[in-house]
Amino acid sequence: MSNCHFSVTKCNYSISPATPYSNFAGDNTVKLNPIFAACAVTLGLASAMPAQATDIEVYGRAHISTDILGDGSDYGLNVSSNSSRLGFRAKHQVAPGLEAFVQLEQNVRFDQRGGDFATRDSFAGLRGSWGQMRWGSFDTPGKILRADADVFNDRLGDLRNVAQGPGMNYDQTTGLNSDPNYDQRFRNSLHYRSPSFNNITFDLQYSPHNQTDATTENDFEAISVALNYEANGLWLAGSYEMTEGAELDPSAMRLAASYWFTEQWQGITFYQKSSDMLFGDRDVFGGGFKYLFGDYGLMGQAYQASGNDLDDTSATLVALGLDYYMHEDFTLYAILGLTDNDDQANFLVSGGGRDVKLTPAVGNQATGLSLGFIYNF
């Protein structure tokens, strides 16, 4: 690989000739691992590019937890892989002031095996002093806003437990639960991000058809826009997102803010107004905090999901956790969480970016204790 300029900025290891292959017990056939095969192809393509202009990055995250989850009637011990991932990035200066870039990222299931290629943020684009354009499937500006305000993003107690998903549309008569999702990766999408101007950035993402296959009618359009301001420890953000459906067009307006009062204390607040859902509008509101001391971080958040047009459909989410930052790329944590549901609600505490979820029976509490680690490489 003497002609390949291969820079890996987040991992430090060597790739041996045997790495892309795996042997299975009882089978003498050597089988090609698809993920490592993709890596090998990526590196092979890079070797054909001019050495001085191409940067390749291999990165990932192993996020695993051991959880005791309860549904209000019983509880059990579980292992969960939480948005663990493996990704590849490349960038190339194609002209003065113009850079082409690409990313391929996929979920990795450490808990129950498997994972499909390019299932997470995967895109290609161009950027310069005018901003950047991307094409592909990736987190919307509205989802990024919620994640930035979420103290327990991808963990037990994730804000998504009450901001979207099971519980939002439950019908005690028919048992219908349409699970509106305001934290998507639009399919077939185009995204523009502005350069920062007076500490303000603007994002616009649009999908002409947020479904599979081609279309001639553009019946399932989707849009997500956001405005962010960040300076001197203060962050202010707002977003609007709408996904066109067959009958309803669920939408969500989100507002968030955070401020570092000292180098140790951060306060966070979030509000969501979701509309055009099967059983009426809902509000989600609340806040969280982080307190850093030494190699530790104490954090918590509490959110209330209001009832919709049906009676007794509200819920309260509360979570408290402790992080131990053993290394800049390795964190140990413990979280205790509870979602208290009204008689006709069934919101989770273990949903969000986690691969193992437990849905409580209608009217039951959802509880959890999670011990986990996050290793970024």
Short mmCIF file of the C-alpha atoms (twelve columns), coordinates in Angstrom:
data_MODEL
# 
_entry.id   MODEL 
# 
loop_
_atom_site.group_PDB 
_atom_site.id 
_atom_site.type_symbol 
_atom_site.label_atom_id 
_atom_site.label_alt_id 
_atom_site.label_comp_id 
_atom_site.label_asym_id 
_atom_site.label_seq_id 
_atom_site.Cartn_x 
_atom_site.Cartn_y 
_atom_site.Cartn_z 
_atom_site.pdbx_PDB_model_num 
ATOM 1   C CA . MET A 1   0.000   0.000   0.000   1 
ATOM 2   C CA . SER A 2   2.929   2.319   -0.670  1 
ATOM 3   C CA . ASN A 3   0.782   4.480   -2.982  1 
ATOM 4   C CA . CYS A 4   -2.111  4.871   -0.544  1 
ATOM 5   C CA . HIS A 5   -2.359  7.867   1.768   1 
ATOM 6   C CA . PHE A 6   -4.361  6.210   4.534   1 
ATOM 7   C CA . SER A 7   -4.900  8.375   7.612   1 
ATOM 8   C CA . VAL A 8   -6.816  6.895   10.517  1 
ATOM 9   C CA . THR A 9   -7.513  9.576   13.090  1 
ATOM 10  C CA . LYS A 10  -9.579  7.669   15.667  1 
ATOM 11  C CA . CYS A 11  -8.104  4.181   15.765  1 
ATOM 12  C CA . ASN A 12  -4.629  2.765   16.127  1 
ATOM 13  C CA . TYR A 13  -4.169  -0.764  14.847  1 
ATOM 14  C CA . SER A 14  -2.747  -2.729  11.960  1 
ATOM 15  C CA . ILE A 15  -4.735  -4.740  9.431   1 
ATOM 16  C CA . SER A 16  -3.308  -8.208  8.800   1 
ATOM 17  C CA . PRO A 17  -4.086  -10.213 5.638   1 
ATOM 18  C CA . ALA A 18  -6.366  -12.509 7.658   1 
ATOM 19  C CA . THR A 19  -8.504  -9.721  9.118   1 
ATOM 20  C CA . PRO A 20  -11.319 -9.696  6.479   1 
ATOM 21  C CA . TYR A 21  -12.015 -13.407 6.931   1 
ATOM 22  C CA . SER A 22  -13.626 -15.508 9.641   1 
ATOM 23  C CA . ASN A 23  -13.607 -19.291 10.159  1 
ATOM 24  C CA . PHE A 24  -16.654 -21.006 11.624  1 
ATOM 25  C CA . ALA A 25  -16.338 -24.104 13.818  1 
ATOM 26  C CA . GLY A 26  -17.112 -27.310 11.983  1 
ATOM 27  C CA . ASP A 27  -16.776 -25.674 8.562   1 
ATOM 28  C CA . ASN A 28  -13.475 -25.599 6.704   1 
ATOM 29  C CA . THR A 29  -14.804 -23.042 4.223   1 
ATOM 30  C CA . VAL A 30  -13.344 -19.561 4.601   1 
ATOM 31  C CA . LYS A 31  -16.132 -16.993 4.450   1 
ATOM 32  C CA . LEU A 32  -15.782 -13.302 3.664   1 
ATOM 33  C CA . ASN A 33  -17.053 -10.938 6.368   1 
ATOM 34  C CA . PRO A 34  -19.125 -8.261  4.523   1 
ATOM 35  C CA . ILE A 35  -18.095 -5.373  6.782   1 
ATOM 36  C CA . PHE A 36  -14.372 -6.042  6.499   1 
ATOM 37  C CA . ALA A 37  -14.778 -6.737  2.806   1 
ATOM 38  C CA . ALA A 38  -16.268 -3.270  2.424   1 
ATOM 39  C CA . CYS A 39  -13.312 -1.840  4.330   1 
ATOM 40  C CA . ALA A 40  -10.895 -3.676  2.044   1 
ATOM 41  C CA . VAL A 41  -12.695 -2.352  -1.039  1 
ATOM 42  C CA . THR A 42  -12.604 1.170   0.405   1 
ATOM 43  C CA . LEU A 43  -8.870  0.926   1.027   1 
ATOM 44  C CA . GLY A 44  -8.323  -0.542  -2.433  1 
ATOM 45  C CA . LEU A 45  -10.129 2.392   -4.022  1 
ATOM 46  C CA . ALA A 46  -8.104  4.790   -1.927  1 
ATOM 47  C CA . SER A 47  -4.863  3.284   -3.239  1 
ATOM 48  C CA . ALA A 48  -5.800  4.368   -6.760  1 
ATOM 49  C CA . MET A 49  -6.308  8.004   -5.727  1 
ATOM 50  C CA . PRO A 50  -3.598  10.663  -5.566  1 
ATOM 51  C CA . ALA A 51  -1.749  10.099  -2.300  1 
ATOM 52  C CA . GLN A 52  -1.615  13.734  -1.282  1 
ATOM 53  C CA . ALA A 53  -5.353  14.439  -1.600  1 
ATOM 54  C CA . THR A 54  -7.285  11.545  -0.056  1 
ATOM 55  C CA . ASP A 55  -8.028  10.973  3.620   1 
ATOM 56  C CA . ILE A 56  -9.680  7.738   4.796   1 
ATOM 57  C CA . GLU A 57  -10.974 7.280   8.342   1 
ATOM 58  C CA . VAL A 58  -12.228 4.113   10.006  1 
ATOM 59  C CA . TYR A 59  -14.143 4.771   13.221  1 
ATOM 60  C CA . GLY A 60  -16.723 3.224   15.478  1 
ATOM 61  C CA . ARG A 61  -18.402 2.877   18.846  1 
ATOM 62  C CA . ALA A 62  -19.020 -0.081  21.119  1 
ATOM 63  C CA . HIS A 63  -21.835 0.853   23.517  1 
ATOM 64  C CA . ILE A 64  -23.009 -2.069  25.621  1 
ATOM 65  C CA . SER A 65  -25.049 -2.238  28.811  1 
ATOM 66  C CA . THR A 66  -26.366 -4.796  31.264  1 
ATOM 67  C CA . ASP A 67  -29.888 -3.839  32.353  1 
ATOM 68  C CA . ILE A 68  -32.548 -4.869  34.796  1 
ATOM 69  C CA . LEU A 69  -35.795 -3.889  33.031  1 
ATOM 70  C CA . GLY A 70  -39.294 -3.975  34.506  1 
ATOM 71  C CA . ASP A 71  -42.709 -3.628  32.853  1 
ATOM 72  C CA . GLY A 72  -44.686 -2.933  36.018  1 
ATOM 73  C CA . SER A 73  -45.551 -6.604  36.511  1 
ATOM 74  C CA . ASP A 74  -42.191 -8.360  36.371  1 
ATOM 75  C CA . TYR A 75  -38.536 -7.681  35.614  1 
ATOM 76  C CA . GLY A 76  -35.570 -9.435  34.001  1 
ATOM 77  C CA . LEU A 77  -31.844 -9.179  33.289  1 
ATOM 78  C CA . ASN A 78  -30.894 -8.091  29.757  1 
ATOM 79  C CA . VAL A 79  -27.864 -7.236  27.634  1 
ATOM 80  C CA . SER A 80  -28.235 -4.419  25.101  1 
ATOM 81  C CA . SER A 81  -26.027 -3.040  22.335  1 
ATOM 82  C CA . ASN A 82  -26.987 0.625   22.102  1 
ATOM 83  C CA . SER A 83  -26.424 2.291   18.730  1 
ATOM 84  C CA . SER A 84  -23.022 0.597   18.420  1 
ATOM 85  C CA . ARG A 85  -21.546 1.318   15.032  1 
ATOM 86  C CA . LEU A 86  -18.750 0.916   12.519  1 
ATOM 87  C CA . GLY A 87  -18.134 3.569   9.889   1 
ATOM 88  C CA . PHE A 88  -15.915 4.697   7.047   1 
ATOM 89  C CA . ARG A 89  -15.265 8.280   5.951   1 
ATOM 90  C CA . ALA A 90  -13.333 9.747   3.046   1 
ATOM 91  C CA . LYS A 91  -12.695 13.274  1.770   1 
ATOM 92  C CA . HIS A 92  -10.927 14.660  -1.267  1 
ATOM 93  C CA . GLN A 93  -10.003 18.198  -2.269  1 
ATOM 94  C CA . VAL A 94  -11.357 18.198  -5.821  1 
ATOM 95  C CA . ALA A 95  -10.793 21.903  -6.579  1 
ATOM 96  C CA . PRO A 96  -9.599  25.018  -4.739  1 
ATOM 97  C CA . GLY A 97  -12.179 25.697  -2.021  1 
ATOM 98  C CA . LEU A 98  -14.247 22.599  -2.876  1 
ATOM 99  C CA . GLU A 99  -14.115 19.301  -1.004  1 
ATOM 100 C CA . ALA A 100 -15.982 16.081  -1.781  1 
ATOM 101 C CA . PHE A 101 -16.772 13.757  1.106   1 
ATOM 102 C CA . VAL A 102 -18.554 10.490  1.820   1 
ATOM 103 C CA . GLN A 103 -19.583 8.471   4.867   1 
ATOM 104 C CA . LEU A 104 -20.880 4.906   5.252   1 
ATOM 105 C CA . GLU A 105 -22.049 3.908   8.738   1 
ATOM 106 C CA . GLN A 106 -23.847 0.817   10.000  1 
ATOM 107 C CA . ASN A 107 -25.331 -0.474  13.223  1 
ATOM 108 C CA . VAL A 108 -23.494 -3.356  14.919  1 
ATOM 109 C CA . ARG A 109 -25.437 -5.716  17.203  1 
ATOM 110 C CA . PHE A 110 -22.985 -6.967  19.815  1 
ATOM 111 C CA . ASP A 111 -25.859 -8.389  21.858  1 
ATOM 112 C CA . GLN A 112 -27.739 -10.540 19.322  1 
ATOM 113 C CA . ARG A 113 -25.334 -10.657 16.344  1 
ATOM 114 C CA . GLY A 114 -25.652 -9.049  12.957  1 
ATOM 115 C CA . GLY A 115 -26.047 -5.641  11.411  1 
ATOM 116 C CA . ASP A 116 -26.765 -4.416  7.881   1 
ATOM 117 C CA . PHE A 117 -24.466 -2.244  5.796   1 
ATOM 118 C CA . ALA A 118 -25.043 1.550   5.643   1 
ATOM 119 C CA . THR A 119 -28.060 1.448   7.978   1 
ATOM 120 C CA . ARG A 120 -27.007 4.566   9.904   1 
ATOM 121 C CA . ASP A 121 -25.908 8.002   8.628   1 
ATOM 122 C CA . SER A 122 -24.655 7.353   5.082   1 
ATOM 123 C CA . PHE A 123 -24.203 10.104  2.517   1 
ATOM 124 C CA . ALA A 124 -22.031 11.859  -0.043  1 
ATOM 125 C CA . GLY A 125 -21.639 15.577  -0.500  1 
ATOM 126 C CA . LEU A 126 -19.717 18.739  -1.293  1 
ATOM 127 C CA . ARG A 127 -18.603 21.583  0.976   1 
ATOM 128 C CA . GLY A 128 -16.856 24.915  0.789   1 
ATOM 129 C CA . SER A 129 -17.017 28.436  2.198   1 
ATOM 130 C CA . TRP A 130 -20.691 28.566  1.094   1 
ATOM 131 C CA . GLY A 131 -21.644 25.694  3.412   1 
ATOM 132 C CA . GLN A 132 -22.261 22.045  2.557   1 
ATOM 133 C CA . MET A 133 -24.698 19.888  0.582   1 
ATOM 134 C CA . ARG A 134 -25.334 16.212  1.315   1 
ATOM 135 C CA . TRP A 135 -27.355 13.491  -0.391  1 
ATOM 136 C CA . GLY A 136 -28.329 10.281  1.357   1 
ATOM 137 C CA . SER A 137 -30.049 9.037   4.527   1 
ATOM 138 C CA . PHE A 138 -28.984 10.559  7.846   1 
ATOM 139 C CA . ASP A 139 -30.203 12.181  11.066  1 
ATOM 140 C CA . THR A 140 -32.546 15.114  10.502  1 
ATOM 141 C CA . PRO A 141 -31.852 18.556  12.020  1 
ATOM 142 C CA . GLY A 142 -34.794 17.958  14.357  1 
ATOM 143 C CA . LYS A 143 -33.310 14.693  15.580  1 
ATOM 144 C CA . ILE A 144 -29.901 16.289  16.139  1 
ATOM 145 C CA . LEU A 145 -31.522 19.056  18.203  1 
ATOM 146 C CA . ARG A 146 -33.203 16.505  20.482  1 
ATOM 147 C CA . ALA A 147 -29.967 14.500  20.819  1 
ATOM 148 C CA . ASP A 148 -28.018 17.616  21.804  1 
ATOM 149 C CA . ALA A 149 -30.574 18.353  24.536  1 
ATOM 150 C CA . ASP A 150 -30.813 14.724  25.687  1 
ATOM 151 C CA . VAL A 151 -28.688 13.964  28.753  1 
ATOM 152 C CA . PHE A 152 -29.131 10.205  28.206  1 
ATOM 153 C CA . ASN A 153 -29.046 9.970   24.424  1 
ATOM 154 C CA . ASP A 154 -28.887 6.272   23.342  1 
ATOM 155 C CA . ARG A 155 -29.090 5.165   26.984  1 
ATOM 156 C CA . LEU A 156 -31.731 4.152   29.501  1 
ATOM 157 C CA . GLY A 157 -33.899 7.219   30.169  1 
ATOM 158 C CA . ASP A 158 -33.472 8.586   26.612  1 
ATOM 159 C CA . LEU A 159 -35.778 11.567  25.962  1 
ATOM 160 C CA . ARG A 160 -37.237 9.723   22.954  1 
ATOM 161 C CA . ASN A 161 -39.117 7.485   25.379  1 
ATOM 162 C CA . VAL A 162 -41.721 10.259  25.747  1 
ATOM 163 C CA . ALA A 163 -40.955 12.467  22.709  1 
ATOM 164 C CA . GLN A 164 -41.899 9.829   20.097  1 
ATOM 165 C CA . GLY A 165 -42.748 6.184   19.623  1 
ATOM 166 C CA . PRO A 166 -44.961 3.830   21.674  1 
ATOM 167 C CA . GLY A 167 -47.450 5.618   23.898  1 
ATOM 168 C CA . MET A 168 -47.932 8.695   21.709  1 
ATOM 169 C CA . ASN A 169 -51.090 7.467   19.971  1 
ATOM 170 C CA . TYR A 170 -52.504 4.654   22.087  1 
ATOM 171 C CA . ASP A 171 -56.264 4.048   21.671  1 
ATOM 172 C CA . GLN A 172 -57.758 2.245   24.660  1 
ATOM 173 C CA . THR A 173 -60.740 1.156   22.517  1 
ATOM 174 C CA . THR A 174 -58.995 -0.384  19.508  1 
ATOM 175 C CA . GLY A 175 -55.495 -0.900  20.908  1 
ATOM 176 C CA . LEU A 176 -54.098 1.047   17.922  1 
ATOM 177 C CA . ASN A 177 -50.635 2.512   18.398  1 
ATOM 178 C CA . SER A 178 -49.295 4.271   15.314  1 
ATOM 179 C CA . ASP A 179 -45.947 5.230   16.927  1 
ATOM 180 C CA . PRO A 180 -45.191 8.614   15.296  1 
ATOM 181 C CA . ASN A 181 -41.440 9.103   14.914  1 
ATOM 182 C CA . TYR A 182 -39.886 12.573  15.107  1 
ATOM 183 C CA . ASP A 183 -36.292 11.292  15.190  1 
ATOM 184 C CA . GLN A 184 -35.809 9.932   11.695  1 
ATOM 185 C CA . ARG A 185 -33.248 9.458   8.992   1 
ATOM 186 C CA . PHE A 186 -35.121 10.598  5.887   1 
ATOM 187 C CA . ARG A 187 -34.687 8.410   2.824   1 
ATOM 188 C CA . ASN A 188 -33.693 9.975   -0.514  1 
ATOM 189 C CA . SER A 189 -32.895 13.258  1.195   1 
ATOM 190 C CA . LEU A 190 -31.027 16.441  0.322   1 
ATOM 191 C CA . HIS A 191 -29.534 18.592  3.067   1 
ATOM 192 C CA . TYR A 192 -28.014 22.069  3.112   1 
ATOM 193 C CA . ARG A 193 -26.102 23.467  6.083   1 
ATOM 194 C CA . SER A 194 -25.069 27.092  6.092   1 
ATOM 195 C CA . PRO A 195 -21.714 28.370  7.298   1 
ATOM 196 C CA . SER A 196 -21.749 29.974  10.736  1 
ATOM 197 C CA . PHE A 197 -22.744 33.639  10.648  1 
ATOM 198 C CA . ASN A 198 -22.627 35.544  13.959  1 
ATOM 199 C CA . ASN A 199 -22.635 32.123  15.718  1 
ATOM 200 C CA . ILE A 200 -25.838 31.103  13.890  1 
ATOM 201 C CA . THR A 201 -26.189 28.118  11.556  1 
ATOM 202 C CA . PHE A 202 -29.172 27.044  9.457   1 
ATOM 203 C CA . ASP A 203 -30.102 23.520  8.337   1 
ATOM 204 C CA . LEU A 204 -32.643 22.428  5.733   1 
ATOM 205 C CA . GLN A 205 -33.267 18.771  4.888   1 
ATOM 206 C CA . TYR A 206 -35.872 17.659  2.354   1 
ATOM 207 C CA . SER A 207 -36.977 14.282  1.051   1 
ATOM 208 C CA . PRO A 208 -39.134 14.290  -2.090  1 
ATOM 209 C CA . HIS A 209 -40.174 10.711  -1.300  1 
ATOM 210 C CA . ASN A 210 -39.488 9.354   2.193   1 
ATOM 211 C CA . GLN A 211 -40.210 5.791   1.056   1 
ATOM 212 C CA . THR A 212 -38.439 3.084   -0.948  1 
ATOM 213 C CA . ASP A 213 -38.392 2.803   -4.769  1 
ATOM 214 C CA . ALA A 214 -39.126 5.546   -7.299  1 
ATOM 215 C CA . THR A 215 -42.174 7.799   -7.524  1 
ATOM 216 C CA . THR A 216 -44.030 9.983   -10.000 1 
ATOM 217 C CA . GLU A 217 -46.280 11.699  -7.449  1 
ATOM 218 C CA . ASN A 218 -44.087 12.681  -4.463  1 
ATOM 219 C CA . ASP A 219 -46.887 11.769  -2.073  1 
ATOM 220 C CA . PHE A 220 -44.631 11.079  0.920   1 
ATOM 221 C CA . GLU A 221 -42.521 14.198  1.209   1 
ATOM 222 C CA . ALA A 222 -40.693 15.119  4.416   1 
ATOM 223 C CA . ILE A 223 -38.938 18.250  5.640   1 
ATOM 224 C CA . SER A 224 -36.850 19.191  8.657   1 
ATOM 225 C CA . VAL A 225 -35.390 22.652  9.339   1 
ATOM 226 C CA . ALA A 226 -33.398 23.974  12.288  1 
ATOM 227 C CA . LEU A 227 -31.726 27.159  13.506  1 
ATOM 228 C CA . ASN A 228 -28.885 27.036  16.053  1 
ATOM 229 C CA . TYR A 229 -27.037 29.717  18.026  1 
ATOM 230 C CA . GLU A 230 -24.017 28.860  20.134  1 
ATOM 231 C CA . ALA A 231 -21.589 31.196  21.912  1 
ATOM 232 C CA . ASN A 232 -20.025 31.702  25.360  1 
ATOM 233 C CA . GLY A 233 -21.521 28.554  26.865  1 
ATOM 234 C CA . LEU A 234 -25.052 29.345  25.616  1 
ATOM 235 C CA . TRP A 235 -26.904 27.197  23.080  1 
ATOM 236 C CA . LEU A 236 -30.318 28.084  21.643  1 
ATOM 237 C CA . ALA A 237 -32.056 25.999  18.970  1 
ATOM 238 C CA . GLY A 238 -35.378 25.509  17.253  1 
ATOM 239 C CA . SER A 239 -36.610 23.042  14.646  1 
ATOM 240 C CA . TYR A 240 -39.680 22.028  12.671  1 
ATOM 241 C CA . GLU A 241 -40.212 18.613  11.107  1 
ATOM 242 C CA . MET A 242 -43.075 17.139  9.080   1 
ATOM 243 C CA . THR A 243 -43.536 13.741  7.430   1 
ATOM 244 C CA . GLU A 244 -46.350 13.347  4.913   1 
ATOM 245 C CA . GLY A 245 -48.464 10.238  5.433   1 
ATOM 246 C CA . ALA A 246 -51.334 8.533   3.672   1 
ATOM 247 C CA . GLU A 247 -53.948 10.358  5.793   1 
ATOM 248 C CA . LEU A 248 -52.142 12.438  8.439   1 
ATOM 249 C CA . ASP A 249 -48.975 14.538  8.283   1 
ATOM 250 C CA . PRO A 250 -47.406 14.248  11.763  1 
ATOM 251 C CA . SER A 251 -45.235 17.224  12.642  1 
ATOM 252 C CA . ALA A 252 -43.182 18.424  15.589  1 
ATOM 253 C CA . MET A 253 -41.893 21.829  16.632  1 
ATOM 254 C CA . ARG A 254 -38.946 21.652  19.013  1 
ATOM 255 C CA . LEU A 255 -37.183 24.282  21.135  1 
ATOM 256 C CA . ALA A 256 -34.088 23.696  23.254  1 
ATOM 257 C CA . ALA A 257 -31.561 25.652  25.274  1 
ATOM 258 C CA . SER A 258 -28.560 24.932  27.455  1 
ATOM 259 C CA . TYR A 259 -26.099 27.030  29.435  1 
ATOM 260 C CA . TRP A 260 -22.863 26.314  31.288  1 
ATOM 261 C CA . PHE A 261 -23.293 28.323  34.486  1 
ATOM 262 C CA . THR A 262 -19.772 27.315  35.546  1 
ATOM 263 C CA . GLU A 263 -17.167 24.957  34.111  1 
ATOM 264 C CA . GLN A 264 -18.879 22.190  36.112  1 
ATOM 265 C CA . TRP A 265 -22.629 22.969  35.924  1 
ATOM 266 C CA . GLN A 266 -24.768 22.788  32.783  1 
ATOM 267 C CA . GLY A 267 -28.528 23.287  32.671  1 
ATOM 268 C CA . ILE A 268 -30.660 22.055  29.745  1 
ATOM 269 C CA . THR A 269 -34.305 22.516  28.769  1 
ATOM 270 C CA . PHE A 270 -36.425 21.126  25.922  1 
ATOM 271 C CA . TYR A 271 -39.970 21.579  24.617  1 
ATOM 272 C CA . GLN A 272 -41.829 19.727  21.868  1 
ATOM 273 C CA . LYS A 273 -45.233 20.388  20.320  1 
ATOM 274 C CA . SER A 274 -46.369 17.428  18.190  1 
ATOM 275 C CA . SER A 275 -49.390 17.859  15.933  1 
ATOM 276 C CA . ASP A 276 -51.648 16.138  13.381  1 
ATOM 277 C CA . MET A 277 -51.567 12.798  15.163  1 
ATOM 278 C CA . LEU A 278 -54.350 10.252  15.307  1 
ATOM 279 C CA . PHE A 279 -55.624 11.245  18.756  1 
ATOM 280 C CA . GLY A 280 -54.638 14.885  18.960  1 
ATOM 281 C CA . ASP A 281 -51.671 17.045  19.877  1 
ATOM 282 C CA . ARG A 282 -49.167 16.401  22.660  1 
ATOM 283 C CA . ASP A 283 -46.650 18.557  24.502  1 
ATOM 284 C CA . VAL A 284 -43.389 17.294  25.967  1 
ATOM 285 C CA . PHE A 285 -41.455 19.569  28.305  1 
ATOM 286 C CA . GLY A 286 -38.830 19.417  31.017  1 
ATOM 287 C CA . GLY A 287 -35.097 19.669  31.502  1 
ATOM 288 C CA . GLY A 288 -31.879 18.146  32.696  1 
ATOM 289 C CA . PHE A 289 -28.472 18.923  34.166  1 
ATOM 290 C CA . LYS A 290 -24.842 17.832  34.160  1 
ATOM 291 C CA . TYR A 291 -22.362 18.314  36.992  1 
ATOM 292 C CA . LEU A 292 -18.711 17.476  36.300  1 
ATOM 293 C CA . PHE A 293 -16.252 16.762  39.119  1 
ATOM 294 C CA . GLY A 294 -12.851 15.228  38.543  1 
ATOM 295 C CA . ASP A 295 -13.234 12.216  36.257  1 
ATOM 296 C CA . TYR A 296 -16.952 11.918  37.009  1 
ATOM 297 C CA . GLY A 297 -20.187 13.384  35.754  1 
ATOM 298 C CA . LEU A 298 -23.496 13.393  37.619  1 
ATOM 299 C CA . MET A 299 -26.535 13.948  35.382  1 
ATOM 300 C CA . GLY A 300 -30.280 13.740  35.409  1 
ATOM 301 C CA . GLN A 301 -33.396 14.723  33.513  1 
ATOM 302 C CA . ALA A 302 -37.158 14.797  34.005  1 
ATOM 303 C CA . TYR A 303 -39.802 15.192  31.270  1 
ATOM 304 C CA . GLN A 304 -43.571 15.284  31.161  1 
ATOM 305 C CA . ALA A 305 -45.611 14.103  28.161  1 
ATOM 306 C CA . SER A 306 -49.047 15.700  28.300  1 
ATOM 307 C CA . GLY A 307 -52.213 13.775  27.536  1 
ATOM 308 C CA . ASN A 308 -53.751 13.907  24.080  1 
ATOM 309 C CA . ASP A 309 -57.498 14.017  23.303  1 
ATOM 310 C CA . LEU A 310 -57.971 10.764  25.216  1 
ATOM 311 C CA . ASP A 311 -58.232 10.690  29.003  1 
ATOM 312 C CA . ASP A 312 -55.407 9.492   31.253  1 
ATOM 313 C CA . THR A 313 -52.712 9.339   28.558  1 
ATOM 314 C CA . SER A 314 -49.902 11.429  30.074  1 
ATOM 315 C CA . ALA A 315 -46.597 10.168  31.464  1 
ATOM 316 C CA . THR A 316 -43.544 11.355  33.422  1 
ATOM 317 C CA . LEU A 317 -39.976 10.240  32.694  1 
ATOM 318 C CA . VAL A 318 -37.247 10.599  35.355  1 
ATOM 319 C CA . ALA A 319 -33.638 9.376   35.110  1 
ATOM 320 C CA . LEU A 320 -30.480 9.866   37.180  1 
ATOM 321 C CA . GLY A 321 -27.011 8.676   36.212  1 
ATOM 322 C CA . LEU A 322 -23.298 8.740   36.984  1 
ATOM 323 C CA . ASP A 323 -20.486 8.678   34.410  1 
ATOM 324 C CA . TYR A 324 -16.864 7.715   35.066  1 
ATOM 325 C CA . TYR A 325 -14.577 9.095   32.339  1 
ATOM 326 C CA . MET A 326 -11.810 6.525   32.613  1 
ATOM 327 C CA . HIS A 327 -10.291 7.706   29.330  1 
ATOM 328 C CA . GLU A 328 -11.234 10.306  26.724  1 
ATOM 329 C CA . ASP A 329 -12.548 7.439   24.564  1 
ATOM 330 C CA . PHE A 330 -13.912 5.190   27.318  1 
ATOM 331 C CA . THR A 331 -16.795 5.871   29.727  1 
ATOM 332 C CA . LEU A 332 -18.361 3.680   32.402  1 
ATOM 333 C CA . TYR A 333 -21.858 4.579   33.607  1 
ATOM 334 C CA . ALA A 334 -24.795 3.675   35.814  1 
ATOM 335 C CA . ILE A 335 -28.369 4.927   35.273  1 
ATOM 336 C CA . LEU A 336 -31.598 4.484   37.199  1 
ATOM 337 C CA . GLY A 337 -34.782 5.376   35.286  1 
ATOM 338 C CA . LEU A 338 -38.557 5.369   35.672  1 
ATOM 339 C CA . THR A 339 -41.504 6.241   33.433  1 
ATOM 340 C CA . ASP A 340 -44.750 6.693   35.353  1 
ATOM 341 C CA . ASN A 341 -47.709 6.135   33.003  1 
ATOM 342 C CA . ASP A 342 -51.289 7.271   33.470  1 
ATOM 343 C CA . ASP A 343 -54.002 4.603   33.275  1 
ATOM 344 C CA . GLN A 344 -54.194 4.653   29.445  1 
ATOM 345 C CA . ALA A 345 -50.512 5.272   28.551  1 
ATOM 346 C CA . ASN A 346 -47.630 2.860   27.946  1 
ATOM 347 C CA . PHE A 347 -44.482 4.948   27.421  1 
ATOM 348 C CA . LEU A 348 -41.120 3.195   27.839  1 
ATOM 349 C CA . VAL A 349 -37.971 3.977   29.820  1 
ATOM 350 C CA . SER A 350 -35.687 1.676   27.778  1 
ATOM 351 C CA . GLY A 351 -36.468 2.969   24.265  1 
ATOM 352 C CA . GLY A 352 -34.639 5.480   22.106  1 
ATOM 353 C CA . GLY A 353 -31.324 4.465   20.574  1 
ATOM 354 C CA . ARG A 354 -31.171 1.160   22.435  1 
ATOM 355 C CA . ASP A 355 -31.443 -2.184  20.671  1 
ATOM 356 C CA . VAL A 356 -33.221 -3.935  23.576  1 
ATOM 357 C CA . LYS A 357 -36.520 -2.373  24.680  1 
ATOM 358 C CA . LEU A 358 -39.295 -3.430  27.032  1 
ATOM 359 C CA . THR A 359 -42.824 -2.041  26.559  1 
ATOM 360 C CA . PRO A 360 -44.939 -1.943  29.738  1 
ATOM 361 C CA . ALA A 361 -48.577 -2.934  29.815  1 
ATOM 362 C CA . VAL A 362 -50.988 0.001   29.506  1 
ATOM 363 C CA . GLY A 363 -51.078 1.923   32.780  1 
ATOM 364 C CA . ASN A 364 -47.966 0.245   34.221  1 
ATOM 365 C CA . GLN A 365 -44.698 1.851   35.223  1 
ATOM 366 C CA . ALA A 366 -41.569 1.161   33.167  1 
ATOM 367 C CA . THR A 367 -38.416 0.865   35.289  1 
ATOM 368 C CA . GLY A 368 -34.760 0.147   34.638  1 
ATOM 369 C CA . LEU A 369 -31.261 -0.005  36.083  1 
ATOM 370 C CA . SER A 370 -28.484 0.133   33.491  1 
ATOM 371 C CA . LEU A 371 -24.735 -0.478  33.918  1 
ATOM 372 C CA . GLY A 372 -22.794 0.116   30.736  1 
ATOM 373 C CA . PHE A 373 -19.741 1.373   28.919  1 
ATOM 374 C CA . ILE A 374 -19.056 3.419   25.793  1 
ATOM 375 C CA . TYR A 375 -15.829 2.867   23.850  1 
ATOM 376 C CA . ASN A 376 -15.188 5.193   20.903  1 
ATOM 377 C CA . PHE A 377 -12.469 4.165   18.471  1 
# 
